[in-house]
């Protein structure tokens, strides 16, 4: 009986080992197929390159894709996308309209990220085309209208290897919710809501928001600018009866079913009504 039991146990162990081996081979085959497909996709991207100007989504270009293929990795893995750090500098705040729920803002949006596919570059040259690499598309979600001061800007390399910075000056009219319960002894929070568009290029994405889209993460500006990366210029306050108290920000997930995908970044400017402006 013991011999029969031992034989049955060994047989079960062998079957389990064979199953694990088959699963490992299947997983490896699937990964190899993904990389093979990515190689084909990289060639296809050369044709798509010319269409980049019409694409409003975040973008990964052919050199980004080939960098991962060279290393035997899947370029269409959402966890590999660079994390984008967000900071703002406020130049002026005016026209806080609590009746219509708006305010006007003149500011700089400053974004930083590390792109390993730049392969150690610290200086741009004439051969560089950002459409070959990772380019996040970030917009102001609560804007009624936006003016890009000086036109649309381009990313730049700065300082550390692979460090990309993208700065865009904007003037905007923004929607805002005001709390009037304590008026005229009130404190208000003026909010700028930045949102990153997904990478949606018709590819199958691993660890993406969906099987066909990948989240571009927006993060606090810790690495290069520190938490104090949000700034307010000395003469920014153009409000007759409100005083700027502080500015702060943080990442937000718009998809409540997946709170780990921080595709938004909200900046709040705290303003307090000055007692000298109150008429009794």
N, C-alpha and C positions, 0 to 999 in steps of 0.2 A: 504493500500500500504506500509506504514512504517513497519507494522508487517511482511509482506512478505519479504521486503528488509532486515530487521533485521535477519529473519530466514535464508535467503540466505547467509548473511554475516557469521552468526554463523556456518552454514554448511561448508562454505569455510574454515573457521578457523579450524574446526574440521578435515577436510580433510588434511589441511596443517600440523597440529599437528601429525596426523596419519602417514603422509608421512615421517616427520622428525624422528618419533619414529622408523619406519620401516628401514630408512636409518641408524640410529644409531645402531639398532640391527644387520643389515647386516654388518656394519663396525666392530662391536664387534665380530660377528661370524667369519669374515674374519681374524681378529687379532688372535682370539683363534685358528683358523685353522693353521695360520702361526706358532704359538707357539707349537701347537701339532705336526706339521710337523718338527719343529726344534728339538723337543724331539726325534723323530725318527731319524733325521739326526745326532744328538749327539751320538746315539747308533751306527749308521753307521760309524761315524768318528773313533770309536775304531778300526774298520777294516782298515780304510784308514790310520791310524796312522803309520802303518808299511811302507806305501808307501811314506811318507813325504820326504824321502831322494831323491826320483826321481822327486819331484815336484819343478819346478824352479819359480813358482809364489809365491807371498806373501801368508801367511798362517794364518788360525785360527784353533786352535786345540780343542779337546773335552772339556777341562776344561774352555776354553774361552766361548764356546757355552753354557755349563751348567750354568755358572755364570749368564747369562742373562735370561735363562729359569727359574731359581730359583726366579727371581724378576718379572716374568710374562712379560718379554720383548722379543722382537724378536731379536735374536742374529745376524740375517742376515740383519742388517740395516747399510748401508754404513756410515751414520753419526755417528755411535757408534765406528767405528774403531779409534784406537789411532792415533793422529797426530804425525808425526816423524820429529823432529828437526835435521837439518843437519849442521855440521861444518867440516872444514878441517884444517889440519896443514901441511904446505909445508916444506919438508926437503931439496929438491934440485930441481932446474930447469936447464935443459941443452939441448943442441942440438936443438935450435930454428931454424928450417929449413923452410925458406920462399919459397923456390923453390918447395918443396914437400908438404908444408902445414902441418907440424907436429912439435911436441916438446915432450921432455921426462920429466916425472915428478915422483918424489918420495914423497908420501904424506900419511897422515892418514885420513881416512874417519871416522868421529865421529857422531853417531846417538843417540839421546835420545828420549824416549817417556814414557808416563804413561799408564800402563795397569791395570785398576781397577779389572780385573779378577784375579790378583795376590793376591787380598784380604789382602792388607796391608803388604805384605812381604818386608823385607829390607835385608834379608840375604838368600843366596842360601843354599840348603842342597842336600844331595845325592839323595833324592827322586825326585828332580825337573828334568823335561824333557821339554825343550823349545818347542818341537813339540806339547805339550798340550796347548800352549798359542798362542798369536799373534806374528808372526815373519815376518817383512817386507823384501822383496827381492829387493835390490837396486843395480843397476849396472851402469857402466860408459858407457853412450851411444855413445860417440865420441871416444872410445878407439879402436886403431888398435890391440893392444895386452896389456894384463894385467898380472902381476905376483902378486899373493897374498903372501906377505912376511911372512914367518913363517907358511904358510898354512891358511886355512879358520878359522876365529875366531868365537866365540860364544857370544851371549848376556850375560850380567852380571847385577846383581842388585847393585845399588849404592845409598847410602845416604837416600833420602826420601822414604817413603813407596810407592811401586808400580813403582818406577823410574828404568827404564831399560836403560842401555847404551851398545852400540855395536860399538866397534872400530876395524877397519880393515886397516892394513898397506898395501899399494900397490905401485908397480912401473909400470908405463904405458907409452906407446907411444900414443899420442892423436892427432887426426885431428884438424886443426885449420884454420880459414880464416884470412889472413893477408891483411892489407891495405898498399899498396906500393906507393900510390900517393905522399906522402911527404918524401919518402926515399931520403937521409939518415937522415933526421931530423924528424923521425917518432916515433909515439907512438903506441904500439900494445897491444891487449887484448888477453891473453892466457886463454882459456875457458875450464872448466871441466863441463861436462853435466851429472848429475846424474839423473837416472830415476827409479821410483818404478814400479815394476810389479803389476798388479791388483791381487786381490783375486778372483780366478776363480776356484771354487771347485764343479761346477755342481749344486749349490743351486740357488734359486730365491732370488735376493737381492733387498731390498727396498732402495730407495735413492742411488742407485749405478750408475756407469757410464753407464751400460746397465742393462737389467733385470737379466743377469747372471754373471755380474762382478761388483766389487766394487773398487773404487779408494783408494789407500794409499796416503794420503796427505803428501807432504814434505814442511817443514816450516823453517823460520829463527830460529837461535839458541838463542832465547830471554830468555827462562825460566831459564836455568842452566848456559849457557855460555855467555849470553849477545851478542849483535850485534858484539862485538869484538871477538866472538868465532872463527872466521877465523884468523889463525896465520901463520906467515912465520918465520922459524928458522933463526937465525942470519947469518949462513953460507950457506943459501939456494941458494944464487945467484952464479951460476957457468957459467954465461953468459959473454963472453969476451967483448962485446960492448953494452950490454943492462943493464939497472939498474931497479930494482924492485921499483915501486912507491907506489902501494897500492894493497890491495886485498878486494874484496867485493862479495856478492852473493845475490840471491833472488829466490823465487819460480816462476815456469813457468807452464802453462797448455799446454800440447802437443795437446789436443783435442780442436781445435779452435771453435768448436760448443758448448763447455761447458768450458768457461774460469775460472769457479769457482773451477774446479777440478785440483788442483796444484799437479800433479804427477811427476813433474821434479823440480830439483833445480840446477841452474847454478852458478858456482863460476868463477869470472874473476880476473886474475892477470894482473894488468896494468904495462907494462914495457916501458921504454923510452930509446932511443938510446943515448949513451953518446957521447958528442962532441969530447972527446979525442980520440975516436975510429974511427973518420972519417978521411979518407985520401983524400985530394984534388988533 
